[in-house]
Amino acid sequence: MTDDSLRAEGRTLPAMKRTGTVLCPVIVGRDDILELFDDLIGEVGQGHGRTVFLSGSAGLGKSRLIRAVARKAMAAGFRVTGGSVSPQDLEVPLGSIREMANSLRTNSEFGTLSQDLLAIAGLPNADALGARRTIVRGIADRILAEIDCPTICLFDDLQWTDELSLEVIGELARLGTDRPMLLLADYRHDEFPSATIHREGRARMLSQRHAQEIRLQPLTLDQTAIATTLILGSELPAPREVVTAVFERTNGIPLHIEELLAALDDEDRTDGRRIRDARVPDT
């Protein structure tokens, strides 16, 4: 529908003037975390397995940070594998493991791991504890048997991961300390489904020190200033009133900073009052 037809119907035009998105060219406010992963990659390269959970609400940059760590690991000679899931996968038995297997179908570096995982995942999922335990342990053992060189295993959005997959990930964390494996997963811990093992499993892995958790925080006002300046691309720091307005509108959430500035034209981006008054979708 055209703008003219919208006006004819008396409907309000969108407040956004731009389309698309903008991306801060560097990751701001996470230097200490990236340095920690440099150390962990070095330890794993020496054969000491590590499991790390990135925790935080939506928009804090968990996925982008994971991609940055993956690039660091690959530059150090690591292989990469893992599984990514969506909200609808919560009820799919072994969904994360199946995704991992499917991603390896054409990857000769992992031998027959893909076929073997799909074969185990296809076994009857009896409710009996013994059968469930056999499947979980069989998958974990098969994955660990393939970890004979530095490898990073990535699992996105554990809040949408089914219980069996979470049990496998727990076994990998528990048994993989003597393998050159960096297991890295992220989740929104405040969105863990109720009445499931998600919260219990996380707490158990952390309390038994099979994993460590890094909780991402929103950017501070000063970090928001850096991100805003980088996005605006100016040779000078962003004006304080602009930074303050951006911080007030976004609460220092990196994704919201990018989306807010993407929704404004060049003139509005540099006017604190217009930033405060801008009408942008809640999403």
Residue pairs with C-beta under 8 A, 6 or more apart in sequence:
3 13
6 13
7 13
15 263
15 278
15 279
15 280
16 263
16 264
16 280
16 281
17 263
17 264
17 265
17 268
18 262
18 263
18 264
18 265
20 262
21 258
21 259
21 262
22 231
22 258
22 261
22 262
23 258
24 227
24 230
24 231
24 254
24 257
24 258
25 230
26 230
27 34
27 61
27 64
27 65
27 68
28 219
28 223
28 226
28 227
28 230
28 254
29 219
29 220
29 223
29 226
29 227
29 254
30 61
30 65
30 216
33 65
33 214
33 216
34 65
34 68
34 69
34 72
36 214
37 52
37 69
37 72
38 72
40 50
40 52
40 182
41 69
41 72
41 73
41 76
41 78
41 182
42 76
43 50
44 50
44 78
44 150
44 152
44 180
44 181
44 182
45 76
45 77
45 78
45 150
45 180
46 180
47 178
47 179
47 180
48 177
48 178
48 180
49 147
49 176
49 177
49 178
49 179
49 180
49 181
49 182
49 183
50 177
50 181
50 182
50 183
50 212
51 172
51 173
51 176
51 182
51 183
51 184
51 185
51 205
51 210
51 211
51 212
52 182
52 183
52 184
52 185
52 211
52 212
52 213
52 214
53 158
53 185
53 186
53 187
53 202
53 205
53 206
53 211
53 212
53 213
53 214
54 62
54 65
54 66
54 184
54 185
54 186
54 187
54 213
54 214
54 216
55 62
55 186
55 187
55 188
55 189
55 213
55 214
55 215
55 216
56 62
56 186
56 188
56 215
56 216
56 217
57 188
57 190
57 253
58 188
58 255
59 253
59 254
59 255
59 256
60 216
60 217
60 218
60 253
60 254
60 255
61 216
61 254
61 255
62 186
62 216
63 156
63 186
64 254
65 216
66 154
66 156
66 184
66 186
69 152
69 184
70 80
70 152
70 154
70 184
73 80
73 150
73 152
73 182
74 80
74 152
76 150
77 150
78 150
78 151
78 152
78 182
79 109
79 110
79 149
79 150
79 151
79 152
80 151
80 152
80 154
81 100
81 103
81 104
81 107
81 110
81 151
81 152
81 153
81 154
82 100
82 103
82 152
82 153
82 154
82 155
82 156
83 95
83 96
83 97
83 98
83 99
83 100
83 103
83 154
83 155
83 156
83 165
84 96
84 99
84 154
84 155
84 156
84 157
85 92
85 95
85 96
85 99
85 156
85 157
85 160
85 161
85 165
86 157
86 160
87 160
89 95
89 96
89 99
89 160
89 161
89 162
90 160
90 161
90 162
90 193
91 162
92 98
92 162
93 121
93 125
93 162
93 164
94 121
94 135
94 139
94 162
94 164
94 165
94 168
95 161
95 162
95 165
96 155
96 161
96 162
96 165
96 168
96 169
97 117
97 121
97 139
97 164
97 165
97 168
98 117
98 118
98 121
100 117
100 153
101 113
101 114
101 115
101 117
101 118
101 121
102 114
102 118
104 110
104 113
104 114
104 117
105 114
107 114
110 146
111 146
113 142
113 143
113 146
116 142
117 139
117 142
117 143
120 135
120 138
120 139
120 142
121 135
121 139
123 135
124 131
125 131
125 132
125 135
125 164
126 132
132 164
132 167
135 164
136 164
136 167
136 168
136 171
137 171
139 168
139 171
140 168
140 171
140 172
140 175
141 175
143 153
143 168
143 172
144 172
144 175
144 176
144 179
144 181
147 176
147 179
147 180
147 181
148 180
149 180
150 180
150 181
150 182
151 180
151 181
151 182
152 181
152 182
152 183
152 184
153 172
153 181
153 182
153 183
153 184
154 184
154 185
155 161
155 165
155 169
155 183
155 184
155 185
155 186
156 185
156 186
157 186
157 187
157 188
158 166
158 169
158 185
158 186
158 187
158 198
158 202
159 187
159 188
159 189
159 191
159 192
159 193
159 198
161 169
161 198
163 196
163 197
163 198
166 197
166 198
166 201
167 197
167 201
169 183
169 185
170 201
170 204
170 205
170 210
172 181
172 183
173 183
173 205
173 210
173 211
174 205
174 208
174 210
176 183
177 210
183 211
187 202
189 199
189 202
192 198
192 199
192 202
202 213
205 211
206 212
206 213
218 251
218 252
218 253
219 227
219 252
219 253
219 254
219 257
220 252
221 243
221 244
221 247
221 252
223 252
224 243
224 246
224 247
224 250
224 252
224 257
225 237
225 238
225 240
225 243
227 254
227 257
228 238
228 242
228 243
228 246
228 257
228 261
229 236
229 237
229 238
231 257
231 258
231 261
232 238
232 261
232 269
232 270
238 246
238 270
239 270
239 272
241 272
242 269
242 270
242 271
242 272
242 275
244 272
245 272
245 273
245 275
245 276
246 257
246 260
246 261
246 275
248 276
249 256
249 260
249 275
249 276
249 278
250 256
250 257
250 260
259 280
260 275
260 278
260 280
261 269
263 278
263 280
264 274
264 275
264 278
267 274
268 274
268 275
268 278
269 275
